[in-house]
Amino acid sequence: MSKTNYDGPIHRDYARGRALKAEQYAAWADAFDQRLPRRRPLVGLDLGSGTGRFSPMLADTFGPVAGVEPSTGMRETAKRSSAHEDVRYLPGSAEEIPLEDESVDYCLMFLAWHHVTDRSRGAEEIARVLRPGGVLLCRAQFSDLMPDLWWLRHFPHGAEVDAAMYRPLAEEIEIFSAAGLMRSPGLVRVEMPSAETKGEVFERLRLRTLSTLVRMPDEDFRTGIAALEAEVGQDPGALVPQESITMLVMSKPDASEA
């Protein structure tokens, strides 16, 4: 199974293919706010920041942000399209975060953890840059908790391709725990409002910017898109189902918890 090459053509359509509505941004901002330290402003790290989908929102809501992204194409797109006076986009990766020890109050990884090759090293680096009491917000999928996505059912072997990218929840918690982070509270679910129509989702999916779609054979992608188009065409204005989305929340102990 091929990996996702974010320096290939995908970065040109990524921002459009992964766009969120205002209601969805508001739901994520609230979910993050509930689990972050109460003081403001906070210094944030958007690790795997891509084209800057979340960095400007984090800066507006919580304080200055470093967006760290290994893909040159994605990072340069972010600098052009998601520029913000309180966001700096830097080359780097989870295994090599270009920030000083204990320099950030939180780290967001939004659907990026599964791309990390050396997870132990990545977890150690996240723990290194977090301040005591700092929080990791890891929006991820877990192979033992995969969602039943309405659109993915149309793609041959889509569910297997999707699940193959992820690992069980307990395994991921163990990796972060070994690096010195603790569950606080661990797995949470974020209820995402139904803000998009099936027609809107279809137009984004056909851009093939999701890792699941990139990794499946071209023939399976074409078959799935055709089947999905047939369903969506019956009622393109129908709202998509509300989603219950998994996020792993870990923290670095402060002096009182050590």
NUGUMAR-959319 format. One record per residue: residue in one letter; x, y, z of N, C-alpha, C in turn. Coordinates in steps of 0.02 Angstrom, whole numbers, padded with zeros to 5 digits, always signed. Atoms other than C-alpha are relative to their C-alpha. Layout:
N
aXYZXYZXYZ;...
end
This chain:
258
m+00042-00059+00000+00000+00000+00000+00044+00062+00000;s-00042-00060+00006+00074+00168-00052-00014+00049+00056;k+00008-00052-00049+00104+00309+00070-00024+00064-00035;t+00023-00063+00028+00033+00483+00047+00058+00047-00012;n-00054-00046+00017+00154+00598-00044-00028+00071-00001;y+00029-00067-00006+00108+00773+00015+00039+00052-00039;d-00034-00045+00045+00238+00852-00098-00018-00013-00073;g+00026+00013+00067+00151+00778-00249-00059+00046-00014;p+00056-00044+00019-00005+00851-00332-00050+00013+00055;i+00051-00005-00051-00109+00826-00174-00001+00068+00035;h-00002-00062-00040-00049+00987-00091-00038+00057-00035;r+00034-00054+00036-00130+01093-00228-00075+00001+00016;d+00072+00004-00014-00306+01033-00186-00015-00012+00074;y+00011+00022-00069-00279+00992-00002-00044+00048+00040;a+00039-00048-00039-00348+01152+00073-00074-00003-00020;r+00070+00003+00023-00506+01141-00034-00031-00066+00019;g+00026+00066-00014-00524+00955-00006-00012-00013+00074;r+00007+00010-00072-00509+00970+00184-00033+00060+00034;a+00030-00061-00028-00605+01133+00208-00054-00017+00051;l+00050+00007-00052-00715+01152+00362-00047+00060-00001;k+00048-00054-00007-00872+01255+00389+00011+00036+00066;a-00007-00040-00061-00882+01391+00522-00027-00038+00061;e+00028+00038-00056-00991+01278+00630+00047-00054+00024;q-00047+00053-00018-00860+01141+00625+00061+00029+00036;y-00055-00033-00035-00719+01260+00672-00021+00018+00071;a+00024-00019-00066-00825+01322+00817-00003-00060+00047;a+00004+00061-00041-00854+01144+00878+00069-00023+00021;w-00068+00020-00018-00668+01106+00871+00030+00049+00050;a-00026-00049-00047-00622+01268+00958-00027-00012+00070;d+00030+00014-00065-00742+01226+01098+00029-00064+00031;a-00028+00063-00025-00676+01047+01112+00071+00009+00025;f-00069-00013-00022-00496+01109+01122-00001+00041+00064;d+00002-00045-00058-00541+01247+01246-00016-00037+00064;q+00020+00038-00059-00622+01123+01365+00058-00038+00032;r-00053+00045-00024-00460+01025+01381+00069+00033+00007;l-00063-00036-00005-00324+01158+01376+00006+00037+00066;p-00009-00040-00061-00248+01252+01523-00042+00064-00003;r+00047-00055-00001-00362+01393+01579+00032+00068-00013;r-00031-00066+00010-00235+01534+01569+00001+00017-00075;r-00005-00024+00069-00228+01640+01411+00047+00061+00000;p-00003+00042+00060-00139+01670+01299+00042-00063+00013;l-00040+00061+00000-00064+01498+01266+00045+00000-00061;v-00045+00010+00057+00083+01456+01155-00013-00070-00027;g+00020+00064+00028+00033+01317+01035+00046-00026-00053;l-00035+00035+00054+00111+01190+00918-00052-00038-00040;d+00043+00037+00047+00011+01131+00767+00047-00046-00038;l-00050+00047+00026+00113+00976+00725-00030-00041-00057;g+00031+00027+00060+00082+00916+00548-00053+00049-00024;s+00048-00054+00012+00001+01083+00509-00026+00002-00071;g+00026+00004+00068-00020+01045+00324-00002+00069-00033;t+00009-00064+00034-00089+01194+00228-00028+00053+00047;g+00022-00050-00049-00134+01284+00389-00074+00000+00013;r+00072+00004-00011-00310+01220+00412-00020+00024+00070;f+00018-00017-00068-00307+01246+00601+00044+00056+00030;s-00046-00047-00032-00158+01360+00638-00029+00069+00011;p+00027-00067-00012-00244+01529+00611-00056+00000+00052;m+00054+00004-00049-00398+01475+00711+00029-00008+00071;l-00032+00009-00065-00285+01417+00854+00029+00065+00025;a-00030-00064-00018-00193+01583+00852-00054+00051+00021;d+00054-00047-00017-00355+01684+00853-00032-00018+00067;t+00036+00023-00059-00428+01579+00995+00043-00002+00063;f-00040+00015-00059-00282+01539+01109+00066+00039+00005;g-00064-00035-00003-00123+01635+01062+00047-00024-00055;p-00048+00014+00054+00034+01619+00954+00012-00074-00011;v-00006+00070+00020+00062+01457+00859+00059-00010-00046;a-00050+00024+00048+00206+01367+00774-00031-00057-00038;g+00024+00054+00042+00146+01263+00628+00059-00037-00028;v-00058+00040+00022+00272+01123+00598-00024-00052-00050;e+00023+00042+00055+00256+01029+00433+00059-00024-00041;p-00057+00025+00038+00379+00913+00343-00005+00012-00076;s+00008-00008+00072+00305+00938+00168+00012+00072-00022;t-00014-00067+00026+00378+01087+00076-00061+00028-00037;g+00058-00023+00037+00227+01098-00039-00057+00023+00045;m+00053-00017-00047+00103+01098+00104+00018+00063+00039;r-00023-00057-00041+00205+01221+00206-00001+00065-00040;e+00000-00060+00041+00227+01344+00064-00071+00022-00018;t+00070-00017+00011+00041+01335+00026-00029+00034+00061;a+00024-00031-00062+00006+01375+00208+00024+00072+00006;k-00028-00069-00005+00120+01527+00202-00037+00048-00046;r+00035-00044+00048+00025+01593+00051-00073+00009+00018;s+00073-00003-00008-00154+01550+00095-00024+00005+00072;s+00021-00001-00071-00156+01540+00286+00047+00043+00042;a-00045-00045-00036-00039+01681+00334-00037+00033+00058;h+00029-00030-00060-00070+01753+00508+00057+00029+00041;e-00054-00033-00035+00031+01874+00612+00025-00038+00061;d-00019+00039-00059+00034+01754+00760+00014-00073-00016;v-00018+00068+00020+00077+01597+00660+00065+00001-00039;r-00061+00010+00039+00249+01544+00600+00001-00072-00023;y-00002+00067+00028+00264+01393+00485+00073-00021-00007;l-00069+00023-00003+00422+01291+00509+00008-00069-00029;p-00013+00069+00022+00500+01139+00425+00017-00043+00061;g-00015+00045-00055+00508+00989+00541-00048-00058-00001;s+00042+00059-00004+00423+00829+00593-00010-00018+00073;a+00010+00022-00069+00361+00739+00748+00064-00025+00030;e-00062+00027-00025+00529+00654+00762+00054+00054+00011;e-00049-00055-00005+00624+00821+00746-00039+00066+00002;i+00039-00062-00008+00523+00966+00815+00049+00058+00011;p-00049-00054-00004+00619+01129+00788-00017+00053+00053;l+00017-00046-00055+00569+01206+00956+00040-00019+00062;e-00038+00011-00061+00654+01225+01124-00039-00043+00050;d+00030+00039-00053+00621+01115+01276-00053+00042+00037;e+00052-00031-00042+00461+01156+01372-00018+00070-00024;s+00014-00066+00030+00415+01297+01253-00072+00009-00022;v+00070-00007+00021+00231+01261+01214-00047-00026+00053;d+00051+00021-00048+00072+01243+01316-00043-00057-00025;y+00038+00056+00027-00010+01121+01198+00027-00018-00069;c-00017+00025+00067+00019+01018+01042-00062-00030-00030;l+00055+00030+00038-00118+00983+00916+00029-00042-00056;m-00013+00042+00059-00097+00836+00797-00068-00021-00027;f+00066+00013+00028-00248+00829+00684+00007-00046-00060;l-00006+00052+00052-00253+00668+00582+00069-00001-00031;a-00069+00001+00023-00064+00671+00570+00041-00054+00034;w-00039+00048-00038-00005+00545+00701+00013-00064-00038;h-00009+00063+00036-00030+00396+00586+00054+00005-00054;h-00054-00009+00049+00099+00471+00466+00069-00004+00032;v-00065-00001-00034+00237+00467+00598+00032-00069-00004;t-00035+00064+00008+00365+00331+00561+00026-00026+00066;d-00028+00020-00064+00456+00326+00728-00043+00030+00056;r+00048-00027-00049+00314+00345+00853+00032+00011+00068;s-00031-00010-00066+00422+00323+01008+00039+00065+00001;r-00038-00062+00005+00537+00462+00951-00047+00060-00004;g+00048-00055+00005+00388+00570+00904-00032+00017+00067;a+00030-00012-00066+00306+00547+01074+00050+00033+00047;e-00052-00031-00042+00470+00590+01160+00010+00073-00017;e-00008-00069+00022+00487+00748+01057-00059+00043+00022;i+00059-00037-00024+00309+00802+01097+00006+00013+00075;a-00008-00009-00072+00342+00773+01282+00055+00051+00016;r-00056-00046-00011+00505+00871+01268-00022+00073-00006;v+00016-00070+00013+00428+01030+01197-00060+00024+00042;l+00056-00021-00042+00274+01029+01310+00025+00025+00067;r-00014-00023-00067+00283+01130+01469-00035-00046+00050;p+00037+00037-00051+00235+01044+01632-00073+00023+00004;g+00071-00016+00003+00045+01037+01632-00026+00010-00071;g+00020-00008+00070+00045+01052+01442-00040-00059-00025;v+00049+00049+00023-00081+00955+01340+00013-00019-00073;l+00000+00026+00068-00074+00845+01185-00072-00014-00021;l+00066+00013+00031-00233+00849+01078+00013-00039-00064;c-00015+00043+00056-00216+00703+00960-00065-00025-00032;r+00059+00022+00038-00363+00692+00840+00024-00055-00047;a-00024+00058+00038-00338+00518+00770-00056-00052-00005;q+00041+00059+00004-00424+00359+00717+00038-00058+00033;f-00030+00058-00033-00393+00193+00804-00030-00063-00031;s+00022+00058+00039-00403+00024+00719-00055-00040+00034;d+00053+00037-00036-00515-00048+00855-00061+00043+00013;l+00057-00046-00010-00634+00102+00853-00017+00037-00064;m+00010-00034+00064-00655+00139+00668-00074+00019-00009;p+00069-00021+00013-00811+00239+00620-00027-00032-00063;d+00034+00026+00061-00938+00176+00493-00019+00061-00042;l+00010-00060+00040-00923+00316+00365-00049-00013-00057;w+00052+00012+00050-01075+00332+00252+00028-00001-00071;w-00026-00004+00068-00973+00377+00098+00050-00055-00015;l-00053+00050+00011-00835+00248+00124-00029-00068-00020;r+00032+00064+00016-00958+00104+00105-00001-00013-00075;h+00005+00008+00073-00960+00135-00083+00066-00022-00031;f-00066+00015+00028-00773+00102-00106+00020-00072+00015;p-00021+00069-00011-00716-00079-00131+00060-00003+00049;h-00053+00009-00050-00611-00131+00021+00018+00066+00036;g-00015-00065-00030-00623+00049+00082+00011-00003+00075;a-00007+00004-00072-00647+00004+00264+00066-00032+00020;e-00064+00033-00016-00495-00112+00262+00059+00047-00013;v-00054-00048+00015-00385+00020+00179+00003+00053+00054;d+00003-00051-00052-00443+00148+00307+00030-00026+00066;a-00022+00027-00064-00414+00037+00459+00074-00018+00000;a-00070+00021+00004-00243-00020+00397+00048+00056+00016;m-00044-00056-00014-00174+00155+00425+00009+00012+00074;y+00002-00017-00071-00209+00153+00611+00017-00059+00045;r-00017+00051-00050-00166+00057+00770-00050+00003+00057;p+00049+00001-00055-00268+00007+00924+00013+00057+00049;l-00004-00055-00048-00304+00141+01054+00051-00016+00056;a-00043+00016-00056-00213+00049+01195+00074+00004-00021;e-00069-00003+00024-00055+00037+01089+00025+00072-00005;e-00020-00070+00005-00053+00224+01056+00008+00031+00069;i-00006-00026-00068-00084+00265+01239+00065-00024+00032;e-00062+00027-00028+00062+00152+01286+00061+00038-00026;i-00056-00038+00029+00178+00246+01166+00008+00067+00034;f-00004-00066-00032+00135+00415+01240+00016-00006+00074;s-00014+00009-00071+00138+00349+01418+00074-00014+00012;a-00071+00016-00007+00313+00280+01393+00043+00062-00007;a-00037-00063+00008+00367+00456+01343-00011+00048+00058;g+00011-00041-00059+00303+00525+01508-00065+00038+00002;l+00065-00033+00000+00129+00585+01461-00051-00043+00036;m+00051+00038-00035-00025+00535+01557-00069+00016-00029;r+00068-00010+00024-00208+00514+01512-00035+00054+00041;s+00036-00053-00035-00307+00669+01553-00052+00032-00045;p+00024+00063-00028-00437+00606+01520+00015-00062-00042;g-00009+00056+00046-00376+00495+01377-00045+00010-00060;l+00043-00006+00059-00501+00459+01240-00062+00042+00016;v+00062-00038-00004-00639+00587+01216-00033-00003-00068;r+00037-00003+00063-00773+00603+01084-00027+00071-00009;v+00022-00067+00018-00813+00765+00997-00060-00007-00046;e+00060+00004+00042-00989+00782+00929+00002+00056-00052;m-00008-00048+00055-00972+00865+00760-00068+00014-00032;p+00066-00016+00028-01127+00957+00696-00004-00019-00074;s+00012+00015+00070-01203+00908+00530-00007+00066-00038;a-00001-00066+00030-01151+01063+00435+00008-00002-00076;e-00013+00006+00072-01122+00996+00258-00053-00043-00034;t+00044+00042+00040-01230+00924+00121+00041-00057-00031;k-00035+00055+00033-01189+00760+00036+00032+00024-00065;g-00029-00026+00061-01159+00857-00124+00066+00036+00013;e-00062-00035-00017-01028+00966-00040+00055-00049+00018;v-00049+00050-00019-00941+00815+00035+00025-00037-00062;f-00021+00035+00061-00940+00727-00133+00050+00041-00040;e-00046-00042+00038-00857+00875-00218+00069+00002+00031;r-00065+00001-00033-00718+00871-00088+00033-00069-00007;l-00028+00067+00004-00697+00682-00093+00028-00015-00069;r-00024+00015+00068-00676+00679-00282+00068+00031-00013;l-00067-00028+00006-00519+00786-00259+00054-00049+00023;r-00044+00054-00022-00442+00632-00178+00058+00026+00044;t-00050-00025-00046-00351+00723-00038+00002-00038+00066;l-00002+00041-00060-00394+00598+00099+00051-00057-00009;s-00051+00054+00004-00254+00473+00138-00032-00066-00019;t+00034+00063+00016-00379+00330+00129-00011-00007-00075;l+00014+00002+00072-00425+00374-00050+00065-00002-00041;v-00064+00001+00035-00244+00405-00101+00030-00069+00000;r-00034+00064-00008-00189+00235-00038-00036-00058-00033;m+00035+00055+00033-00323+00131-00124+00017-00002-00074;p-00013+00005+00072-00299+00066-00302-00044+00047-00040;d+00037-00047+00041-00354+00185-00439-00068-00028-00022;e+00063+00030+00022-00486+00063-00500-00053+00001+00055;d+00047-00002-00057-00565+00052-00326-00024+00071+00012;f+00021-00070-00009-00565+00241-00314-00052+00019-00052;r+00047-00018+00053-00652+00261-00482-00067-00035+00011;t+00062+00036-00013-00780+00127-00438-00039+00032+00057;g+00033-00031-00058-00817+00207-00269-00029+00068-00016;i+00024-00067+00017-00832+00383-00338-00062-00003-00043;a+00059+00008+00043-00954+00325-00471-00061-00021+00041;a+00056+00023-00041-01061+00234-00343-00023+00055+00048;l+00017-00054-00046-01054+00380-00222-00037+00055-00037;e+00033-00052+00040-01103+00502-00360-00072-00019-00014;a+00068+00023+00013-01256+00396-00398-00044+00011+00061;e+00040-00010-00061-01313+00402-00216-00012+00075+00012;v+00006-00072-00015-01277+00587-00193-00046+00034-00049;g+00042-00031+00051-01363+00630-00356-00074-00005+00014;q+00071+00007-00017-01529+00570-00284-00024+00057+00045;d+00018-00055-00045-01526+00709-00152+00063+00035+00023;p-00063-00031-00017-01369+00815-00156-00004+00050+00058;g+00008-00047-00055-01441+00937-00029-00011-00031+00068;a+00010+00033-00064-01464+00806+00106+00060+00011+00046;l-00054-00010-00047-01363+00841+00262+00033-00066+00017;v-00035+00061-00020-01229+00715+00308-00016-00014+00073;p+00014+00017-00070-01252+00621+00473+00049+00036+00047;q-00044-00028-00051-01183+00700+00631+00051-00053+00020;e-00055+00046-00016-01016+00623+00681+00021+00005+00073;s-00030+00003-00066-00946+00569+00849+00074-00017-00011;i-00069+00005+00023-00759+00595+00824+00048-00012+00058;t-00046+00019-00054-00617+00519+00927+00060+00048+00003;m-00060-00040-00012-00478+00624+01004+00033-00025+00064;l-00038+00022-00058-00342+00565+01123+00030+00061+00034;v-00025-00057-00038-00300+00692+01260+00048-00026+00053;m-00052+00019-00048-00137+00668+01357+00032+00065+00027;s-00032-00060-00027-00040+00788+01468+00066-00017+00030;k-00066+00008-00032+00134+00814+01537-00009+00019+00074;p+00011-00016-00071+00131+00805+01728+00037+00062+00021;d-00036-00056-00030+00172+00962+01822+00031-00023+00066;a-00037+00019-00060+00271+00966+01984-00043-00035+00052;s+00044+00029-00050+00121+00922+02092-00022-00071-00018;e+00022+00067+00023+00085+00766+01986+00059-00047-00008;a-00059+00041+00011+00265+00703+01972+00011-00049+00057;
end
